[in-house]
Amino acid sequence: MASALTCNRTAGEAQRFPSESIIPVSFFRHGNYIRRRGSLTWLGLSGAALGSVLSAAFLVPDAKAASNTPVTAASPGSSGGTSTRPQESSGNAGLKVQNSTKGREPLRPTDASTYPGMQQKARTSGHGRPFISLQNGWPTINLSWLAPKKPLPEQWYAGTMIGYSPAFLEGEGGFEPMSIGNLPVGRFDSHGRQTRGSSMKTFTQDEWFKQALNNRISVVVQPTWGITSGGRTAGGTKVKSSKVQFNDLPVDLNYRFESTYSPSLTAYMGFQAPTGSYSNLSRASEAGGTGTWNLRYGMLLQFVQPFFQREVRFRIWSFARTPVTSARLRNISAYGTGKGFRGSAHPGPYGTNGITMEFGITRAWVFGLDLFNDWSSSTKVHGFYKNDPTKHAPHRTGWSTDYQIGPTLEYSYSPNLSGALELVVTAAGHNTPHIVSPQFGIYYAW
């Protein structure tokens, strides 16, 4: 029984692919690295174009950072709130912005004359390049060069369904139930050509929760469950609908380097527990997980800029997931094996990177746009069929890639209650399903 071995994502990622596509995609090929050369420290994320951009942005003049104590560009006594995509992908709600001490975000440093620390940083950080330092025991990165140069109007955000969010401020939290449908319209083959084909339809419900542990660190938990229906096997047999299946469970810690939401740089680190069914299934549509523990890590950059009489918010992210265990397989599994099979599978690293742009129309209405790419390295499957040991040889599934676009309409009833409607479409890719995915979420912040 064959199955398309491409990409299963949790935490805001799984909902974009049919449940038959359970093998993850990868972003980082080499992971994180820190190295010194002369008086420069390079801190970066390698493996993709976006990671390279972030690496170049983190050039650090050590001597200047050591001899100057930067002043945090933040307004005192304010509080803030955001929410993400998730999966992963990605939590997907957004922050509420008000230019008052009762708002959901600190007053943004928009005028260097108001914040002398900004002027000091500009003089000591190497022509505005960011540097890493310690303030009050916490590492910080100077991103004041991304701050808007004038005050901005009050703006409320719901947040897109795909994008991620910075760590919250102390005492804040958010909850967002998200409903995601997947309507497959075909596939992209190994050469990127679009082909027609029947595939399984899925409905996924995500329950995204985020809570600040202190003023820098937040925890994110996102349990998900789903139902699969329709589709046919490679032999043409119609696949029965599945029961409700829980997916793998992602848990992330977020660390925000800046004391403000905008601009801010947030690091993600966490794990994904194998809570979803993946082996010894009665039918392939019951698959909901990978059967492996996964290490999750990534970076998120956020900033806002004026946009006519409103503002536009940018979120740029790079995330990776690396499986650290193998999955033992029996009979029908999420990896495309059939009855009588005995063996194991080890998925390769997978990940996502992209950019979210949100344009303010009014204080409450926002138009958002997600542009992102997912990719997966090859998965190894080893084993044999009990009644025919020669039937199955060790093999690799190959790489898969997709490029997706997601226009979003956001509405906020208040700074704390909002909703978003998004339509995600696969624009291109290879070895991946071609899908149309309507998504809806309601977000509440406290």
Residue pairs with C-beta under 8 A, 6 or more apart in sequence:
1 233
1 234
1 235
1 284
1 332
1 336
1 337
1 338
1 339
2 233
2 234
2 336
3 20
3 22
3 284
3 287
3 334
3 335
3 336
4 18
4 20
4 21
4 187
4 199
4 336
4 431
4 433
5 21
5 22
5 23
5 335
5 336
5 379
5 381
5 397
5 400
6 17
6 21
6 23
6 25
6 376
6 397
6 400
6 431
6 432
6 433
7 13
7 17
7 21
7 22
7 23
7 24
7 25
7 350
7 374
7 376
7 400
7 402
7 432
8 14
8 17
8 19
8 21
8 22
8 23
8 24
8 247
8 248
8 289
8 290
8 334
9 15
9 16
9 17
9 24
9 25
9 87
9 88
9 89
9 90
9 350
9 352
9 374
10 87
10 88
10 89
10 222
10 224
10 247
10 248
10 249
10 250
10 272
10 276
11 85
11 86
11 87
11 88
11 89
11 90
11 91
11 206
11 208
11 220
11 222
11 224
11 250
11 252
11 272
11 296
12 84
12 85
12 86
12 87
12 88
12 89
12 90
12 91
12 92
12 161
12 162
12 164
12 178
12 206
12 208
12 222
13 85
13 86
13 87
13 88
13 89
13 90
13 352
13 374
14 87
14 204
14 224
14 226
14 247
15 178
15 180
15 182
15 202
15 204
15 206
15 224
15 226
15 437
15 439
16 180
16 182
16 374
16 404
16 424
16 435
16 437
17 182
17 202
17 432
17 433
17 435
18 182
18 184
18 199
18 200
18 201
18 202
18 228
18 231
18 433
18 435
19 200
19 202
19 226
19 228
19 242
19 245
19 285
19 287
19 288
20 199
20 200
20 228
20 231
20 284
20 285
20 287
21 432
21 433
22 278
22 287
22 289
22 290
22 334
22 335
23 290
23 335
23 347
23 350
23 376
23 379
23 397
23 400
24 290
24 294
24 321
24 323
24 347
24 348
24 349
24 350
24 351
24 376
25 350
25 351
25 352
25 374
25 375
25 376
25 377
25 400
25 401
25 402
26 320
26 321
26 322
26 348
26 349
26 350
26 351
26 375
26 376
26 377
27 47
27 48
27 51
27 298
27 318
27 319
27 320
27 349
27 350
27 351
27 352
27 353
27 375
28 45
28 46
28 47
28 48
28 51
28 297
28 318
28 320
28 322
28 349
28 351
29 46
29 47
29 48
29 349
30 46
30 47
31 45
31 46
31 47
31 297
31 320
31 322
32 44
32 45
32 297
33 42
33 44
33 46
34 41
34 42
34 43
35 41
35 42
36 42
36 62
39 61
39 62
39 63
40 59
40 60
40 61
40 62
41 60
41 62
41 132
42 55
42 58
42 59
42 60
43 55
43 58
43 60
43 132
44 51
44 52
44 54
44 55
44 56
44 58
45 51
45 54
45 55
45 298
45 299
45 318
46 52
46 55
47 320
48 318
48 353
50 316
50 317
50 318
50 353
50 354
51 318
51 353
53 316
54 299
54 301
54 316
54 318
57 130
57 301
58 130
58 132
58 141
59 126
59 129
59 130
60 129
60 130
60 131
60 132
61 125
61 126
61 129
61 131
64 124
64 125
64 126
64 131
65 125
65 131
65 132
65 133
68 120
68 124
68 125
69 133
69 135
70 117
70 120
70 121
70 124
70 125
70 131
70 133
70 135
70 140
70 142
71 115
71 116
71 117
71 118
71 120
71 121
72 117
72 135
72 140
72 258
72 259
73 109
73 115
73 117
73 118
73 121
73 142
73 144
73 147
73 259
73 260
74 106
74 109
74 258
74 259
74 260
75 106
75 107
75 108
75 109
75 260
77 101
78 101
78 103
78 105
78 106
78 107
79 101
79 103
79 104
79 105
79 106
79 169
79 171
79 172
80 95
80 103
80 104
80 105
80 106
80 168
80 169
80 172
80 260
80 261
81 95
81 96
81 104
81 105
81 168
81 169
81 172
81 174
81 416
81 445
81 446
82 93
82 94
82 95
82 96
82 104
82 105
82 159
82 165
82 166
82 168
82 174
82 261
82 445
83 91
83 92
83 93
83 94
83 95
83 159
83 165
83 174
83 176
83 208
83 210
83 443
83 445
84 90
84 91
84 92
84 93
84 94
84 159
84 163
84 164
84 165
84 208
84 210
84 220
85 91
85 92
85 160
85 161
85 162
85 163
85 164
86 92
86 161
86 162
86 163
86 164
86 178
86 206
86 208
86 222
87 222
87 250
87 319
87 352
88 164
88 220
88 222
88 250
88 252
88 296
88 319
89 162
89 164
89 319
89 352
90 162
90 163
90 164
90 319
90 352
91 164
91 165
91 174
91 176
91 208
91 210
91 220
91 222
92 159
92 160
92 161
92 162
92 163
92 164
92 176
92 178
92 208
92 420
92 441
93 158
93 159
93 165
93 174
93 176
93 208
93 418
93 420
93 441
93 443
93 445
94 157
94 158
94 159
94 160
94 163
94 165
94 313
94 358
94 410
94 418
94 443
95 104
95 105
95 157
95 159
95 165
95 166
95 261
96 103
96 104
96 105
96 156
96 157
96 412
96 415
96 416
96 418
96 445
97 103
97 104
97 105
97 108
97 152
97 154
97 155
97 156
97 157
97 261
97 262
97 304
97 311
98 104
98 105
98 154
98 156
98 415
99 107
99 108
99 151
99 152
99 153
99 154
100 107
101 107
103 154
103 415
104 172
104 415
104 416
104 445
105 260
105 261
105 262
106 169
106 259
106 260
106 261
108 147
108 148
108 152
108 260
108 261
108 262
108 304
109 115
109 118
109 144
109 147
109 260
110 147
110 148
110 149
110 150
110 151
110 152
111 149
111 150
111 151
112 118
112 119
112 122
112 144
112 149
113 119
115 144
117 144
118 144
118 147
121 142
121 144
122 128
122 144
122 145
125 131
125 142
128 145
129 145
130 141
130 142
130 143
130 145
131 141
131 142
132 139
132 140
132 141
132 257
133 139
133 140
133 142
134 140
138 216
139 257
140 257
140 258
140 259
141 257
141 258
141 265
143 257
143 258
143 263
143 264
143 265
143 301
143 303
144 263
146 262
146 263
146 303
147 262
147 263
147 303
148 304
148 305
148 306
148 311
150 306
152 304
152 306
152 311
153 309
153 310
153 311
153 360
153 363
154 363
155 304
155 310
155 311
155 313
155 360
155 363
155 366
156 363
156 364
156 366
156 412
156 414
156 415
156 418
157 313
157 358
157 366
157 410
157 412
157 418
158 366
158 410
158 411
158 412
158 418
158 419
158 420
158 441
158 443
159 165
159 358
159 368
159 410
159 418
159 420
159 443
160 356
160 358
160 368
160 369
160 370
160 406
160 408
160 410
160 420
160 422
161 178
161 180
161 370
161 406
161 408
161 420
161 422
161 424
161 439
161 440
161 441
162 354
162 356
162 370
162 372
162 406
162 422
162 424
163 315
163 317
163 354
163 356
163 368
163 370
164 266
164 268
164 298
164 300
164 315
164 317
164 319
165 210
165 266
165 300
165 302
165 315
166 254
166 256
166 261
166 264
166 266
166 300
166 302
167 212
167 216
167 217
167 218
167 254
167 255
167 256
167 266
168 174
168 210
168 211
168 212
168 218
168 254
169 212
169 215
170 212
170 213
170 214
170 215
171 212
172 211
172 212
172 445
172 446
173 209
173 210
173 211
173 212
173 445
173 446
174 208
174 209
174 210
174 211
174 443
174 444
174 445
174 446
175 207
175 208
175 209
175 210
175 443
175 444
176 206
176 208
176 441
176 442
176 443
176 444
177 205
177 206
177 207
177 208
177 441
177 442
178 205
178 206
178 207
178 208
178 439
178 440
178 441
179 203
179 204
179 205
179 206
179 439
179 440
179 441
180 203
180 204
180 205
180 206
180 437
180 438
180 439
181 201
181 202
181 203
181 204
181 437
181 438
181 439
182 201
182 202
182 203
182 204
182 435
182 437
183 201
183 435
183 436
183 437
183 438
184 197
184 198
184 199
184 200
184 201
184 231
184 433
184 434
184 435
185 196
185 434
185 435
185 436
186 194
186 195
186 196
186 197
186 433
186 434
187 194
187 195
187 197
187 199
187 432
187 433
187 434
188 194
188 195
188 402
188 426
188 428
188 429
188 430
188 431
188 432
188 433
188 434
189 195
189 430
189 431
190 398
190 430
190 431
191 430
192 428
192 429
192 430
194 434
198 230
198 231
198 232
199 230
199 231
199 433
200 228
200 229
200 230
200 231
200 239
200 285
201 228
201 229
201 230
201 231
202 226
202 227
202 228
202 229
203 226
203 227
204 224
204 225
204 226
204 247
205 224
205 225
205 226
206 222
206 223
206 224
206 441
207 222
207 223
207 224
208 220
208 222
208 441
209 220
209 221
209 222
210 218
210 219
210 220
210 221
210 254
211 218
211 219
212 218
213 219
215 259
216 255
216 256
217 253
217 254
217 255
217 256
218 253
218 254
218 256
219 251
219 252
219 253
219 254
220 250
220 251
220 252
220 253
220 254
220 270
221 249
221 250
221 251
222 249
222 250
223 246
223 249
224 246
224 247
225 244
225 245
225 246
225 247
225 288
226 244
226 245
226 247
226 288
227 241
227 242
227 243
227 244
227 245
228 239
228 241
228 242
228 245
228 285
228 286
229 241
229 242
229 285
230 239
230 241
231 238
231 239
231 285
232 238
232 239
233 239
233 284
239 283
239 284
239 285
240 283
240 285
241 285
242 283
242 285
242 286
243 286
245 276
245 277
245 286
245 287
245 288
246 275
246 276
246 277
246 288
247 275
247 276
247 288
247 289
248 272
248 273
248 274
248 275
248 276
248 288
248 289
248 290
248 294
249 272
249 273
249 275
250 270
250 271
250 272
250 273
250 296
251 270
251 271
251 272
251 273
252 268
252 269
252 270
252 296
253 268
253 269
253 270
254 266
254 267
254 268
255 266
255 267
255 269
256 264
256 265
256 266
257 264
257 265
257 266
257 267
258 264
258 265
261 302
262 302
262 303
262 304
262 313
263 301
263 302
263 303
264 301
264 302
264 303
265 299
265 300
265 301
265 302
266 299
266 300
266 302
267 297
267 298
267 299
268 296
268 297
268 298
268 299
268 300
268 319
269 296
269 297
270 295
270 296
270 297
271 293
271 294
271 295
271 296
272 293
272 294
272 296
272 321
273 293
274 289
274 290
274 291
274 292
274 293
274 325
274 327
275 289
276 287
276 288
276 289
276 290
277 286
277 287
277 288
277 289
277 334
278 287
278 288
278 289
278 290
278 291
278 327
278 333
278 334
278 335
279 291
279 327
279 328
279 329
279 330
279 331
279 333
279 334
280 330
280 331
280 332
280 333
281 287
281 331
281 332
281 333
281 334
282 332
283 332
284 332
284 333
284 334
284 336
287 333
287 334
288 334
289 334
290 323
290 327
290 334
290 347
291 327
291 328
291 329
291 334
291 345
292 323
292 324
292 325
292 326
292 327
292 346
292 347
293 323
293 324
293 325
294 321
294 322
294 323
294 324
295 321
295 322
295 323
295 324
296 319
296 320
296 321
297 319
297 320
297 322
298 317
298 318
298 319
298 320
298 351
299 317
299 318
299 319
300 315
300 316
300 317
301 314
301 315
301 316
301 317
302 313
302 314
302 315
302 316
303 313
303 314
304 311
304 312
304 313
304 314
305 311
305 312
305 314
306 312
307 359
307 360
310 359
310 360
310 361
310 362
311 360
312 357
312 358
312 359
312 360
313 356
313 357
313 358
314 355
314 356
314 357
315 355
315 356
315 358
316 354
316 355
316 356
317 352
317 353
317 354
317 355
317 356
318 351
318 353
319 351
319 352
319 353
320 349
320 350
320 351
321 349
321 350
321 351
322 349
323 346
323 347
323 348
323 349
326 344
326 345
326 346
327 333
327 335
327 344
327 345
327 346
327 347
328 343
328 344
329 335
329 337
329 341
329 342
329 343
329 344
329 345
329 381
329 383
330 341
330 342
331 337
331 338
331 339
331 340
331 341
332 338
332 339
332 341
333 341
333 345
335 345
335 379
335 381
336 381
337 343
337 381
337 383
337 392
338 385
340 385
340 386
340 387
340 388
341 383
341 384
341 385
341 386
341 392
342 383
342 384
342 385
342 386
343 381
343 382
343 383
343 384
343 392
344 381
344 382
344 383
345 379
345 380
345 381
345 382
346 379
346 380
347 376
347 379
348 376
348 377
348 378
348 379
348 380
349 377
350 374
350 375
350 376
350 377
351 374
351 375
352 372
352 373
352 374
353 372
353 373
354 370
354 371
354 372
354 373
355 370
355 371
355 372
356 368
356 369
356 370
356 371
357 368
357 369
357 371
358 366
358 367
358 368
358 369
358 408
358 410
359 366
359 367
359 368
359 369
360 366
361 367
363 412
364 411
364 412
364 413
365 409
365 410
365 411
366 409
366 410
366 411
366 412
367 407
367 408
367 409
367 410
368 406
368 407
368 408
368 409
368 410
368 420
368 422
369 405
369 406
369 407
369 408
370 404
370 405
370 406
370 408
370 422
370 424
371 404
371 405
371 406
372 403
372 404
372 406
373 401
373 402
373 403
373 404
374 401
374 402
374 404
375 399
375 400
375 401
375 402
376 399
376 400
376 401
377 399
378 396
378 397
378 398
378 399
379 396
379 397
380 394
380 395
380 396
381 394
381 395
381 396
381 397
382 394
383 392
383 394
384 390
384 391
384 392
385 391
385 392
397 431
398 431
399 430
399 431
400 429
400 430
400 431
400 432
401 429
401 430
401 431
401 432
402 426
402 428
402 429
402 432
403 426
403 427
403 428
403 429
404 424
404 425
404 426
404 427
405 424
405 425
405 427
406 422
406 423
406 424
406 425
406 439
407 422
407 423
408 420
408 421
408 422
409 420
409 421
409 422
410 418
410 419
410 420
411 418
411 419
411 420
412 418
412 419
413 419
415 445
416 444
416 445
416 446
417 442
417 443
417 444
417 445
418 442
418 443
419 440
419 441
419 442
419 443
420 440
420 441
420 443
421 438
421 439
421 440
422 438
422 439
422 440
423 436
423 437
423 438
423 439
424 435
424 436
424 437
424 439
425 435
425 436
425 437
426 432
426 433
426 434
426 435
426 436
